[in-house]
Amino acid sequence: MDFVEIALPIGLNTTFTYSIPEIYHSNIYIGKRVVVNFNGRKIMGYIVNNSVFTEKYKIKPIDKIVDTEAVFTEKMITFARWVSEYYFSSLGEALSLMVPRGIKPKYAAQPDNNLLPANQLSPVQQKIYDSINDDIANGQKKFYIYGITGSGKTEIYFQLIDQTIRSGKKVIFLVPEIALSYQTMERMQKRFGSQCANLHSNLTGSIKLGEYFRLLNGDASIAIGPRSALFAPLDDIGLIIIDEEHEGAYKSEESPRFHSRSAAMFLANLHNSLLVLGSATPSVESWFYAEKGFFKLYEITERFGGAVLPDVSVIDTNTLSFNKNLSLELTNEINNRLQNKEQILLLQNRRGFSNYLQCNECKTTLTCPKCSISLTYHKTTGKLVCHRCGYAIKPPDTCPECGGLKLNKIGAGTQKIEEEIQHIFPHARVVRIDYDVISKSKDLKNIFKKIEDREIDIIIGTQMIAKGLHFPGIKFVGIVNADIFLNIPDFKAAERAFSLITQVSGRAGRTGEKGLVMIQTINPTHYSITTSLKGDFESFYTNEIAFRDMLNMPPFTRMIRLVVRGSDETKVKEEISRISDMIGKQKNQTVEILGPTPCMITKINLNFRYQMLLKSKKIDPVQSLVKKLLESYKPSHTTYLEIDVDPTDLF
């Protein structure tokens, strides 16, 4: 009888031995998916090794081998083991990121007709491309391309991709969000045709599986998509590109809580491949390590094709009335641009109609009963909605606390801005882009097509519209409220504000005439605002790195965040205290321990949350401390422990 080692996508960091029924006898089992009975449940697992008989527990037979051929490779297993160990997840959870859940693949037509030739590089692009090749010949493998918005980083990427494919190797191209995948995929398909395979969560399971098998079987050589594309089934990877590497979307919020940048570094070392990061607003951590020589840094300070950066002006909204969201200066400029038949982009990085409802009498704010955050009013549905758990109710007629008859709508989201714009400019063709409007990639594709065809005059949206997109008709960008990120008590708040303002400003005047950006803010002197006016990342970095150093935050320290959650707050407190005591007894002098304390958002979806933060100059001491904890820690049945290595927020 044959025995195999199976990894299951559950929170137990171990594998299990199962037997193979005779009807499935084969010479090769590793790399196939199976259905097994685990504690009375049918679960899909992954065969990661051959095994032998054991008497530790009763060995069950597998119920079904799903695949006739292996669907993941030995190197993918190696990669999954690293993800599992580094981020404290199970091997099965890591493998479940890699292999799509579909069973029957569906293949779309892959025409290779009328492919566009490579664009000629500008002198600046050519110099960088040639220099990178010289560096590669000298053994350099890791690069950072810092280029202002519209500088043409993508064309350098394409030249490197073409070179890699011609050498017979494979490519992974990461973009931060599905919203960015559409335009990037369009450009890549026009250039590389059926060599491209798109991998993202908006695809149906069968289509995603079809794209997966095209990569696995060698019918495609370029995997493109958000962070999940990093786990494409490619054995001979020659190049990994992370575009807009600063984006928070590259960090997973579910186990395994991996960061694409760190995982890509391991994968690049595993395949001895090139790793290229790029952004107009680099993350503070990446720039810190580039300055130390970990990445070879290249800078592009001019826009491609002779275009210049837009003019930027600031409107101090401290002078505006409380209920005014659009200043006179902003609306006048919108009117001027409409008269000139130009397109306008307005950023309000908060969806919904108003931020919250507040009683005029007792000042009570209506909050979600499942989460410790306020409910957002959505006019299109007429409901108050929690953006964390999805809870929704009709607004009450009276205050639930004091019975007051007047509930004020405070703040403004994209729906409110859309209403105001349509009231002021009733003949303008307006579209709103946020997660309330976009439910699938087809919706986004249709909207983008209308923008490209100049059927839309004014685009209103959240950060979905701020990054990576190229619409030549947009000459004016207005930022309704630049302070949304600055108001969040988090160590990355200023970095997020600078990045968002700079990125959305970069959508203006990418071709032709010079663009204009207007920023409304109540913090006109904050360094994230003043440096973004000129897109001056290096001045921003100088201020921000001093702030991080003072607080002893990344990149000067490495962190692991431990969060205990559960429905009973008393038991959650007891559990985090027990963990704190266990860690405290280990007395590691190189690790600073903060907490336990309530999380900033103490309750999400009826689960209370308390946290601890472990900090050290290097990652090894904090990982060692957590590993020792897990050796003796027996989790409570009523709580769950989240382990977040290198957290990017502390909410």
N, C-alpha and C positions, 0 to 999 in steps of 0.2 A: 504494500500500500504506500502511495506517495503522500508526503506531508509538506505543507507550505506555510510560510510565515506571512500573516496577513495584517496590514495596517488598517485600522478603522477610523473614520472621521468623527471620533468622540474625544472627550476631554481627558482621556487616560493615556499617559505617555508610555505606552507599552504596545507590543505586538502580540498576536495570538496564533497558535498553531491549529490548523484545521487539516482534515484529510481530504483527499481527492477521490471521489467515486470512480469506479473502473470505467464508466462510460465516457469520462473526460480524460482518459489516459493520454499523456502527451510528453514529449521530450522537453518542452519549454513551457513553464508556467509564469515565470517572473515577468512583470509588466502587464499583466491582465487584470481586469476587474472581475469581481465575483460577488455573488449575493450569498450572505451567510445569516445564520440564526444567532443573534447575540442577546442573551437575556430575554428571549421570547419575542424579539423584534427582528424583522428582516432589514438588513443593512447592506449597502454596497461597500465593499472593501477593496483593497489593492494588494496583490501578491508582490511582496518585495524581496522574497528569498525562498529558497528551499529549506525545509526543516526536517526534524526527526521526531520520533515518538517521545512523549514525555508523560510522566505519571503525576505531574503537578495538578492536573485537572483532566476531566473527561474530554477527550478530543472529539469534536463534532465533525461530521462531513459538511463540506460546502453544499449549498443548495443548487448553485448554478455558476458556471463560468460564462460571463457575459460576452467575452471577446474570443474570436478564433485566432487572432494575432495579437502580439503585445502592443499596447497603446501608450505606454510610457517606457522610457529608456533607463539604463543603469545610471547615466549622468543625471537624469531627472531625479532618480532616487537619492543620489548623493546630494544634490541641491536641496531636496526636501528634508533630508536628515539635518543639513546645516540650519535651514530655516527653523526646524523643530527645536533644535538644541539652543540656538541663539535667542529665539523669541519665546521659548518655554511653551510650546504647543505640542500636540501629538503629531507623530509622523503622518498619520492618516489625515489630520486636518490640513497639513501642508500639501499632501498629494491631492486633496480634494480641490485645492486652488488650481491645480495644473490640468486635471482631466475634466472636460465638460461632462455634464450630467446626462446628456442625450444618449440614446441607444442607436437610433437609425440616422445616419448622416444624410443631409440634403445638400446637393451641390448646385450652386448658381452658375449661370453661364459666365465664362471668363474670356471675353473677347480680347484679342491682342492687336486689333486693327487700329491704324492711325495713331500710333504712339508718338508722343512728342519727343523731339531730339533734346539733348542736354542744352541748357542755356549757357551762353558764354559767360564765364566769370568776369567780374570787374577786376581791375588791377589789385584792389585790396583783397578781394576774395581769393584770387589766384595766388597771391603772396602767402596767405594763410594756408591754403590747401597744399602748396608746395612745401611750406615749412613743416606742416604736420607730417608729410611723407618723409621729409628728412629726419624728423624726430623718430618716426616709426623705424626707419633704417638703423637708427642708433639705439633702438631698444625701448623707446618711450611708448607707453601703452594707455595712459590716462590723460585726457585733455578736457579743458574747459574753454568754451567759446562764449565770451561775454560780448554781446552786440546790442546796441540800442535798438529800440523797436523799429522794424522796417529796414534793418541793416542787411538782410539777406543771409542770415545764418542757415536757413533751410536749404539753399542751393549748395552750400558747402557740404551739408549733410548728404544731399543727393549724390554729389560727386564721390564722397566716401562710400556710400551704399553701392554705387555702380562699380567702383573699384573692387569692393569686397565680393560682390556677386561674380564678377569676372574671374576672380581668383578661386571660385568654387566653394566659397564659404557662405554662411547664412547671416541674417541681420535681424535684430530686434529694435524696433523704433517705438518708444513710449511717448505718449501724450498724456497730459494730466486728466482730461475729462472727455467724455464721449462727445460733448459739444464741439470740441476741437478736432475730433477724429474725422468728422465729415469733410471739412475742407482739405485737411492734410491727406486723407485717403484719396480724395478726388485728384489731387495733384500727383500723388504717388502712382495711382492707377494709370493716369495719362502718360506717366513717364516709364513705369516698369510693368504695366499690364498685369497679367495673371501671376506674376511673381509675388504679388501682394496678397496677403491673407489678413482679414480684419478680425480681431478678437475683442469683443466687448459684451457687456451684460445685456445690452438692448437687443442683441440677436436672439432669435429663437434657439432652443437647445439643439435642434437638428441642423440648423444652418451653421451655428458655432462649431458643432462637431464636424461638419463637412469642411469648414476652414481649418480646423485642427488636423484632420486627416490629410488635407492637402500639404500642410507643413510636415507632418510626420512622414508622408510617403515621398517627399521631395518634389511635389508638383508646384510648390510655392517656396520662396526663399526668404521672404520678408514678412515678419510678424509685426503688425501695427495695432496699437490700441492703448488703453490705460494700463494701470499697474499689472493687471492680470496677464497681459501679453508677455510679461517677463518670464512666464512659465510655459512659453510655447515649446512644443515638442521638437526642438532642434538640437542635433548632436554636434554639429560642426559650426559653432557660432564664431564669426570673425569680427563682428561689430555690434555694440550695444549703444544706442543713442537715447538719452533722456532729455527731451525738449521741455522747456519751461520747468527746469528741475526744482525751482523754488516752491512749486505748488504744494499745498497741504494735502491735496488728493493723492499724492504718492505714498502717504502713510495710511495703512489699513486700520480701521477702527474695530475690526473683529479678529478673533484668534484665527491664525497667528497674526499678531499686530506688527507686521513687517514694514520696514521702510524700503521703498524701491531702490533708493540710492545705495544703501548698505548691501541689500540683496544683490544688486547689479554688480557691485564690486566683487563679491564672492563668485558670482557666475562668470564674470570676465576672467578672474584668476583661474577658475576651473577649466575654461576653454582656451586660456591664453589669448583672449580676444582684446580688441580695442574697446575702450569705454570713453564716450564723448558726452559731456554734459553741456547744456547751453541755456542761456536766459538773458533777457534784458535787465532783469532784477534778481541777481543771484541770491541764493539763501546765504545768510550770515555764516553758517557753518561751512558751506562749500568754498566761499571766498576766503575764509580763515585758513582752510587747508590748501587752497591754491597758493596763497601767499607763502605758505610753508613748503611749497614745492611738491605736494602730493599730486596735484594736477598741473600739467603744463598749460599756462594761461595765455589765451589769445584774446585781443580786444578789437572790436570794430566800432568806431566812433562816428561813422557817417552812414546815412541812409542810402540804400541801393537806388541807383538810377537818378541820382542828383536831387532826390526829394530831401526836404529839411524837416527838422522837428517842428512841431506846431508852437505857436505862441501860447503862453499860459498865463492866466490872470486869476486872482483870488478875490472872492466876494466874502467879506466878513459878515456872517449871518447873525452876529450879535446885535446888529442894527435893525434886523427885520422883526416884524410883529410875530407873536407866538404861533399863529395859525397859518403863516405864510410859508409855503414850501418852495415856490419858485420866485426868485427875486425879479425885480423889474429889468435889471441888466440881462439876466438870463433869458427872459421871455422876449425882450427886444432883439437879442441876437438870434434866437430861434426864428423870429419873424423875418429878419434879414436873410437868413440862410434859406428859408422857404421861398422867399422872393427870388433868390438866385438859383432855384431848382437844385439845391444841394441837400444831401442827406444828413440827418442829425442823429446822434446817439446820446441818450441820457441814462446815466447810471444811478440807480438807487439800490444799494445792496441789502435790501430787505423786502421780501415778498409780502403779499397781502395788501389790505387797504389801510389799516391803522395798526400800530404796534400793540396797543392794549386798550381795554375799556376801564375807566376809572369813575367811581362814584363821586359826584359833585359835592355830596354832603360829608361822607366819612373818609373819602379819599382811598377807599378800598379798591385794589386792582383785581380784576377777575383772573384767577390763575387756574391752571390745569389741575384737576383732582388727582391725576396720576403722576404729575411732574411738578417740580418746584420752579416753574417758569410761567410767565403770563401767557394768556391766550391771545392770538392775533386775529383781528377781524378781517374776513374775506368777503368783500361786497358781492362778488360774482355768485357765491353760494349762499350768502346771507348768514354765514355761520362764524362762530369763534372756533379757531383751530389751534391745536398744539403742534408746533413744528418738530417736536421731539417724538411723540408717540402716535400722533394722528387723531387724538381725541377731538371730537367736534360736537358743538351744541348750538342751538339757536340762542341769540342774545336774550337774556332775561329782560322783562319789562321794568323790573325794580331791582335795586341793590340787594343781593342775598344777605348782606350783613345788617344794614340799617333800614331797608325798605325804601331808600331814597328813589325818587322818580326820574332823576337825570343821570344818565351814564354817558360820560364824555369819551369820544374816540380820540386817543392821544397818539401823536406821531403819524408817520406816513410810510406806506410800503409802495411797491410798484403799481398796485391797482389804483391807489390814491393819486399818484403822479399821472397815470394814464388818464384818469377822469379829469384832472385839472387841465392837462394838455388838450384833451378833446373839447373841453369847454372854451378854452382860449382860442384854439385853432380848429374849429369844427370841420373845415374842409381838408385838413391834413390827413394823409393816410398813415395811421399809427399801428404799430404792432408791439406787443409786450412779450418778452422772452424771459421766463423763469420756470421753475419746476412745477408751478401750478398749470402752466400752459403746455409745456413739453412733456408728454407722456411716453413718447417713443421717438426713435431716431428719424422716422419718416416725417413726423411733425416738424422737426428742426430742419430737415433737408428742404421741405417745402417753403418754410419761412426764408431760409438762406437764398433759395432760388429767386424768391420775390424781391429780396433786397438787392441781389446781383442784377436783376432785370429792371431795377429802379422803380418797382411798383410800390415801394414803401418810402415814406418821407421821414418819419420819426421812429426810431427804435428805442424802446424803454426796457431796461432789464437789470438783472442782478449781475454778479461777477461772471455768470455764464458768458456774457458778451464782452468781457473785458480783455481777454487774453487770446493771442495767437490768430485771431480772425482777420481776414484781409478783405475789406470792401472799399474799392477806390472812390466810390461816391460820397463817403463820409468825410466831410471837411470840418465839422464842428462837433465837439464832445462837451457835454455838460455833466458835472458830477454834483448831484443834488445835495448829498450829505457825506462829506469826506471823513466824518468823525466816527462812523459806526464802529470801525475796528478799534480806534483809539479809546473808545469807552469800555472796552472789554478788559478786565483785570488779568492780563496774561503776559508772560515775558516776551511773546512774539507779536504783541499788539502793534507796535510801531513798524515792525518789518512788514506785517500784512498791510498796513495802511499805505506805506510807501510803495509797495509792490502793486497794489490795486490801482492807486492813482496813476502811477507811471505807466502801467500796462494799458489801462483804458485810454489814457491820453495818447498812447501810441497808435490808437485806431484812427486818429485824425490826420488827414492830409498825407496819406502814405504814397500817393502818386499825384503829380500835377501841382496845383497851387498849394501854398502853405496853409496848414490848418490852424484852428484855434480851439483852445480848451479853457473852460471856465470852471473853477472849483469853489463851491459854497462850503464854508467851514466856520465853526466857532473857535477853532484853534489855529489861526493864521500864522502864528509864530512857532508852532511846534516843528522840530527839525524834520520830521517825516513829511510835513507839508512843504516847508521851505526848500528842501533838497529835491522834492519831486517836481517843483516848478521848472527846474532845468534838467530833470532826469539825471541828477548828479548822484549816482550810486555811491561813489567813493567817499563823498562828504557825508552821505547818510551813514555809511558803514563806520566811518570814524566816530561819529556820535554814538551809534548803536553798540559798537564793540566795547566802548568805554562803559556804557550802561550795563552790558552783560557782565563785564569784568567786575564791576562794583557789586553786582548781585550774586556773583559766582554761579552764573547760569551758562548753558551751552553757548559757544563751544569750549568754554573753560572747564566744564565739568561734564561728566556722563551721568545719566540718570536712569533709574528704573522706578516706575510708579506702580504701587500695589493698591488695588481698589477692591474692597469687599462690598458686595451688594446683596440685598435680600429684602423680602417683603416685611420683615419684622425689624424695626429700627433697633430695638434693644439687643437682639441677637447679632445684628450687624456690628454694633458697637463692641459687644463682647468678643466677637471673632477678630476684629481688627486689633483689639487690645491684646488678645492671645498671640496673634502674629507678631505684634510689637514686642511683647515679652520674649518670645522665642528668638527674634533677631537680636534684641538687646543682650541676651546671654552670650552671644557669639563674640561680642566685644571686638569688632574689627575697627582698629584705630584709623584706617584710611578711608572709612565710609562715614559720611555725615547722614544722620537719620532725622528726617523732619516728619512730625506728626506722631500719632494719627490725628486727623482732623476731618470734618465733613468736606465732601467735594463741593466745588462752587455751585454746581447744580446738584443739590443734595438728594433729590428724588427724580427718577425717570421711570415712567411706565410702572408705577406702584412699587418700584425697587429703591430702597434707601441706599446711599452710597457714602462710604468713608474711605479715606486714602492715607497712604504713607509715601514718602519720597526718599529714595536712597540715592546719595550723590557721592561721586568720587572723581579724581582726576582721570582715571582710566576705567574702561568698562569691566575689566577682569575682576576687580575686587567686589563690585556690586553683583555681578553675575554669580560669582562664587558664593556670596552671602545668600542669594536666593536659592541656589542649588542645594546648599546645606539646609536651608529652611524646608525645602520640598522633600528632603530625605526623611524627615521626622514629622512633617506636618500632615495631619489627617483632616481633610476638609469637613466642615459641618454639612449636614444634609439640608440645612435651611438657608445656606448662604453660598455665594460663588466668589472665587478669587480671580480677579483679572490681573495679569502681569503685563505691563507695557514697558518695553525696552526702548529707550530714547524717545520718550513722549514728546509730541509737538504742541500739545496744549495741556492745561491742568484743570479743565472744566470738570 
